[in-house]
Amino acid sequence: MRFSIARRAGQVFLACAFSAGVWAGASDASANPKGSVSGLPIPRYVSLKSDRVNLREGPSKEHRTAWVFQRAGLPVEIVAEFDNWRRIRDAEGTEGWVLHSLLSGRRSAIVAPWRRGETHELRDDADKTSSIVAKLESGVVVNVRRCVNLTCRVAGRGFDGFVDQKLLWGVYPDEKID
């Protein structure tokens, strides 16, 4: 009897130690999770490659199309991966699945979509005292060239300059882009 109690206690100890090790590993992985298919960070921002991208309810062509994006270059956030499919989220929080081949690693962003009707200063240099070269309306899609020190260089048709990083949906806070 005594042997079986000691043996059982040892099994419980090993099970707890194993669980703690697995849990510790999971918490380390969740601090910097990677996609199971691509090995790239999850979540991450990308942009749409095509002017027509079907957003599906599930990761296959058999799933119903819930929405059709009609703008190439629109930023979206990849939040999950499954085979050749990526679960994405747009600036309004809508989520669904798209084929990975319809996404590009090219970075774009939307200027302050949460501040409809406002304009935001685009400067000729990262210095906040530099000249204003344009005013961008909320909702404008920009190409992100680089982000350093909480300022991003962005460009689009007829403009090129610097904007506060906190005004962009498509760039994480404090993210550095070269």
C-alpha positions in Angstrom: 0.0 0.0 0.0 2.8 2.4 1.0 4.6 1.8 -2.3 1.5 2.5 -4.4 0.9 5.8 -2.6 4.5 6.9 -3.2 4.3 5.8 -6.8 1.0 7.7 -7.3 2.5 10.8 -5.7 5.4 10.6 -8.0 3.1 10.3 -11.0 1.1 13.3 -9.9 4.4 15.3 -9.3 5.6 14.4 -12.8 2.2 15.3 -14.4 2.3 18.7 -12.6 5.9 19.3 -13.6 5.1 18.5 -17.2 2.0 20.7 -17.2 4.0 23.6 -15.7 6.7 23.1 -18.4 4.1 23.0 -21.2 2.3 26.1 -19.7 5.6 28.0 -19.4 6.4 27.2 -23.0 3.0 28.2 -24.1 3.2 31.5 -22.4 6.7 32.2 -23.9 5.2 31.3 -27.4 2.1 33.5 -26.8 4.4 36.5 -26.0 5.6 36.3 -29.6 3.3 33.9 -31.5 4.1 32.7 -35.0 1.8 31.5 -37.7 1.6 27.7 -37.9 1.9 27.8 -41.7 4.1 30.8 -42.5 6.2 31.0 -39.4 5.6 34.8 -39.5 4.2 36.8 -36.5 0.5 36.6 -35.7 -1.0 39.1 -35.7 0.6 41.2 -38.5 -0.4 43.8 -41.0 -0.5 43.2 -44.7 -2.4 44.7 -47.7 -4.7 43.4 -50.3 -3.1 42.6 -53.7 -6.3 42.8 -55.8 -9.2 45.1 -56.4 -11.5 42.1 -55.8 -11.0 40.0 -52.7 -13.7 37.7 -51.3 -13.9 37.6 -47.5 -15.3 34.1 -46.7 -16.9 32.8 -43.5 -14.5 29.9 -43.4 -11.2 28.7 -44.8 -12.3 27.2 -48.1 -14.0 28.3 -51.4 -17.0 26.2 -50.3 -17.7 28.8 -47.5 -20.1 31.6 -48.2 -18.6 35.0 -49.3 -19.6 37.4 -46.5 -18.0 40.5 -48.1 -16.1 41.6 -51.2 -13.2 44.1 -50.8 -12.8 46.3 -53.8 -9.6 48.1 -53.2 -6.1 46.9 -53.8 -3.6 48.2 -51.2 -6.1 48.3 -48.4 -4.4 47.3 -45.1 -5.7 44.3 -43.2 -4.5 42.4 -40.1 -3.8 38.7 -40.3 -5.0 37.1 -37.0 -4.9 33.4 -37.9 -3.6 30.9 -40.5 -4.9 27.7 -41.9 -3.4 26.0 -44.9 -3.5 28.5 -47.8 -6.0 30.7 -45.9 -5.6 33.7 -43.7 -8.1 35.0 -41.2 -8.0 38.8 -41.5 -9.5 41.8 -39.8 -10.2 45.1 -41.4 -10.1 48.6 -39.8 -13.8 48.3 -38.8 -13.3 45.0 -37.1 -14.9 42.7 -39.7 -13.2 39.3 -39.8 -13.1 36.5 -42.3 -10.9 34.3 -44.4 -9.1 35.0 -47.7 -6.6 33.1 -49.8 -3.0 34.0 -48.9 -2.2 34.6 -52.6 -4.5 37.7 -52.5 -2.4 39.3 -49.7 0.8 41.3 -50.0 3.5 42.1 -47.5 3.6 45.6 -48.8 2.6 47.9 -45.9 -0.2 50.4 -46.1 -2.3 52.2 -43.5 -5.5 54.1 -43.1 -5.3 57.6 -41.7 -7.3 57.8 -38.4 -10.4 55.9 -39.6 -11.8 56.4 -36.0 -11.9 60.3 -36.6 -14.2 60.7 -39.6 -14.4 64.2 -41.0 -11.1 65.4 -39.6 -7.9 66.3 -41.4 -4.3 65.5 -40.2 -1.1 67.3 -40.9 1.5 65.7 -43.2 4.9 67.3 -42.7 8.0 67.5 -44.9 10.2 66.1 -42.1 9.7 63.9 -39.0 10.2 67.0 -36.8 6.8 68.3 -35.6 8.0 71.9 -36.2 8.7 71.2 -39.9 6.5 72.6 -42.7 3.1 71.2 -43.4 3.0 69.8 -46.9 -0.5 68.5 -47.0 -3.6 67.8 -44.9 -4.8 64.2 -45.1 -8.4 63.4 -44.5 -9.4 60.6 -42.1 -9.9 57.4 -44.1 -7.2 58.1 -46.7 -5.1 55.0 -47.6 -1.4 55.6 -47.6 1.7 53.6 -48.4 3.9 53.2 -45.4 7.6 53.8 -46.3 9.1 53.7 -42.9 8.3 54.3 -39.2 10.9 55.4 -36.6 10.5 57.3 -33.3 6.7 57.3 -33.4 6.6 59.0 -36.9 6.0 57.4 -40.2 6.9 58.4 -43.7 3.9 57.8 -45.9 3.1 58.5 -49.6 0.2 58.4 -52.0 -1.0 60.1 -55.2 0.4 63.6 -55.0 1.8 63.5 -51.5 4.8 62.3 -49.6 5.7 63.2 -46.0 5.6 62.4 -42.3 2.6 61.7 -40.0 2.3 60.7 -36.3 2.3 56.9 -36.1 -0.6 57.0 -33.6 -2.8 58.2 -36.5 -2.4 55.2 -38.6 -4.4 52.0 -38.6 -2.0 49.4 -40.2 1.0 50.1 -38.0 1.4 48.9 -34.4 2.3 51.3 -31.7 6.1 51.7 -31.5 6.6 49.4 -34.5 9.7 50.2 -36.5 9.5 49.8 -40.3 12.5 50.2 -42.6 
